[in-house]
Amino acid sequence: MLTSTQKVIGNIDLVKQLNSAAVYYLIDQQGPISRTQITEASQLAPASVTKITRQMLDRGLIREVEQQASTGGRRAISIVSENKAFHSVAIRLGRNKATLALYDLGAKLLSELTYELPQSNQQQLESELIKCITEFISLNQYKIKELIAISIVLPGLVDPINDIIKYMPHINVTNWALRKNIEDHFNISCFIGHDNRCLALAEHYFGATHDCHDSLLIRIDRGIGAGIILNGKVFTGKRGNVGEIGHIQVDPLGERCHCGNFGCLETILSNTAIEKRGRLLLTQGYSSQINPELCTIEHICLAANNADQLAIELIQHAGRYLGKAIAIAINMLNPEKIVIAGEIMVAKHILLPVVRATIAQQALKNFSDNIPIEPSQLNHLSAISAFSLVKCSMLDGILLLRLLGENSNE
C-alpha cells in the first residue's frame, strides 16, 4: 500500500507529466505559437507555461522563431518544436523478418533496412534482434545526433500493464519481457505495441485519419487485424487487446481457421487465403494471365488491374466478405472514417466499390451513408507504426519528462 507521501509524490509527477504534455502538444501540433496562446489554450498559469517552455528550450526540444505580427502591446515570440536533433529506431517485427527504420521526431525517415530473423524461440529471436539493432545503430551512427528511444511493434498479444508479450502467432513465447530487456541492454527508453493498433495510431498522426477523432483501420496481410481510434486515442480495452476482426465468422460452412473456428474472415480475406483460392481455380482450368507458380497477392492485384477476369473475381470475392465485416464494425462503432491497409489495396479501384456496395446493403443507413473508406497513406512505410509509439510517448508526456530529466523528488 502506498504511503501518503508516496501518493503526494505520485500526484506531483502526474501533474508535471500532464502539464508538460499539454504545453508540448500545443507547440508540436499548432506551432508557431506564442506563450500567451499556449496559456489561453492550456488554461495553465503563465508562470507554469514560462517554466515549462524554459525547460524545453534548455533541452533543445523547442526553439523560438521570428516574432509574430503584433496585435497591440508587446510583440510575442513564436515557439515551434525541434525535431532534427532527436532520433529513434522504429522496428516492425514480422513473422520471418524485422524492418528497422531511423526517424527523427518530425517523422522524417532517414534510413531503413530489413533483416531476416530465425524464429525458433523467444531467446534466440531476442538475441538476434539485439544484434540487428546494434548493427543498424552502428551503420547509421553518423546520422544520429541523440538516440532517445527504440520502439517495436509485432503481431500477437501485448500486456500493456506489465509490458510483456503473452502470445505471438508463429513462435511460442512465455511472458516475454522484450521491452525491459531491450531497455536494459541499450540503456534507452523502449516502447512495444501491437502492429495493427499502432498503424491506426500512425494514420491518426501522419496519415489518412489525421482529421478524425474516431476511426477504424483494417490491415490485410497474412492475417487480418484492426486498430481502433476513439477520441484521438488507441482503444485497447482494460485487457489490452482488441481488434481481432479477422476472427469474425463470415461463413459458417467455411474452412477451419487456426483459431479453431470455421469460416473466419481470415480464411477468406488474408493474402494466403486469396492466393490459395487463386491456385485452386487455376488448377480447375480457369483462364488467366496469372502463372500458377507465381500466384501471389502482388500478381493477382496487377492482373486484376490489367482486366484479368479471374483476378478481378478473386478481389471482388474478398471485397464482399470484407464489406460484411466492416458493416458489423460500423454498426458497433460508427467511426468517422475507415482505412484499409495491405498489398490488396494495389487493386483498390476493384476492391473498394464492392466493399462499399456490401456495406450499403448490410450496415445501418444512418451510420454508413457517406462514410469515407480510404486506402492507407502509409503502406510504403513499414515501420511508421512503431514510430507512432515514440510520438505518442512525447505527446502524452512519458518520454518528454524523461528527456527533461524530471524526477519524482524534484
Beta strands, then each sheet from edge to edge (+ up, - down):
strand 1: 33-34
strand 2: 62-67
strand 3: 77-81
strand 4: 87-93
strand 5: 97-104
strand 6: 109-116
strand 7: 147-154
strand 8: 157-159
strand 9: 164-167
strand 10: 189-194
strand 11: 215-220
strand 12: 224-230
strand 13: 233-234
strand 14: 337-342
strand 15: 373-375
sheet 1: 1+ 3- 2+
sheet 2: 6+ 5- 4+ 7+ 10+
sheet 3: 8+ 9-
sheet 4: 13+ 12- 11+ 14+ 15+
end
